[in-house]
């Protein structure tokens, strides 16, 4: 029952925070002793404001995927030109264009 009471009162979280602080202190002391610059992370600054530079990688990946998908679609269309369905579709499209051209004149 004593362990459950300690957990319910929040002592385990406090012990973990105390342990983390002790590890941070020893790490900082070690970094100072070997002349290594210590990085200090604070939560007070809040979240990072995102800029356009943060999204460049996303846009590059998106554009490369878009180019790849369009080129593969075009390749599939031109690769299957002699199949009956595509010839039928091309005939219908040509017939529609012919009808539209006749209406304009």
C-alpha positions in Angstrom: 0.0 0.0 0.0 2.8 2.4 0.6 4.0 2.3 -3.0 0.5 2.9 -4.3 0.2 5.9 -1.9 3.5 7.3 -3.1 2.4 7.0 -6.7 -1.0 8.6 -6.0 0.6 11.5 -4.2 2.8 12.2 -7.2 6.1 11.3 -5.4 7.2 9.0 -8.3 7.0 11.9 -10.8 8.9 14.1 -8.4 11.6 11.5 -7.9 11.9 11.1 -11.7 12.3 14.9 -12.0 14.8 15.0 -9.2 16.8 12.2 -10.9 16.7 14.0 -14.3 17.9 17.2 -12.7 20.8 15.4 -11.0 21.8 13.8 -14.3 21.6 17.2 -16.0 23.8 18.8 -13.3 26.5 16.0 -13.5 26.4 16.2 -17.3 26.9 20.0 -17.2 29.7 19.7 -14.7 31.4 17.1 -16.9 31.0 19.3 -20.0 32.6 22.2 -18.2 35.5 20.1 -17.0 36.3 18.9 -20.5 35.7 22.4 -22.0 32.8 21.3 -24.0 30.0 23.9 -24.5 26.9 23.0 -22.8 23.6 23.3 -24.6 20.8 24.8 -22.5 17.3 24.0 -23.5 14.6 26.1 -21.9 10.9 25.7 -22.2 10.3 29.5 -21.6 10.8 30.3 -25.3 7.7 28.4 -26.4 7.2 26.7 -29.8 9.4 27.6 -32.8 7.7 29.8 -35.3 7.8 28.1 -38.6 9.2 29.9 -41.7 9.2 29.1 -45.4 12.7 27.6 -45.0 11.3 24.9 -42.7 9.0 23.7 -45.5 11.5 23.5 -48.4 12.1 19.8 -48.0 8.4 19.1 -47.9 7.8 21.0 -51.2 10.8 19.3 -52.9 9.4 15.8 -51.9 5.9 16.8 -53.0 7.0 18.2 -56.3 9.2 15.2 -57.1 6.3 12.9 -56.3 4.0 15.0 -58.5 6.4 15.0 -61.4 6.9 11.2 -61.0 3.2 10.5 -60.9 2.4 12.7 -63.9 5.3 11.2 -65.9 4.2 7.7 -65.1 0.6 8.5 -66.1 1.8 9.9 -69.4 4.0 6.9 -70.0 1.1 4.5 -69.3 -1.1 6.4 -71.7 1.4 6.4 -74.5 2.5 2.8 -73.8 -1.1 1.5 -74.1 -2.1 3.4 -77.3 -2.8 0.3 -79.3 -5.2 -1.3 -76.9 -8.9 -1.4 -77.9 -10.1 0.8 -75.1 -7.6 3.6 -75.7 -8.2 3.6 -79.4 -12.0 3.8 -78.7 -11.4 6.7 -76.3 -9.1 8.5 -78.8 -11.8 8.0 -81.5 -14.4 9.5 -79.3 -12.2 12.4 -78.4 -11.4 13.1 -82.0 -15.0 12.9 -82.9 -15.9 15.4 -80.2 -13.2 17.8 -81.4 -14.5 17.4 -85.0 -18.0 18.2 -83.8 -16.8 21.3 -81.9 -14.8 22.5 -84.8 -17.9 22.2 -87.1 -20.0 24.1 -84.6 -17.5 27.0 -84.6 -17.5 27.4 -88.3 
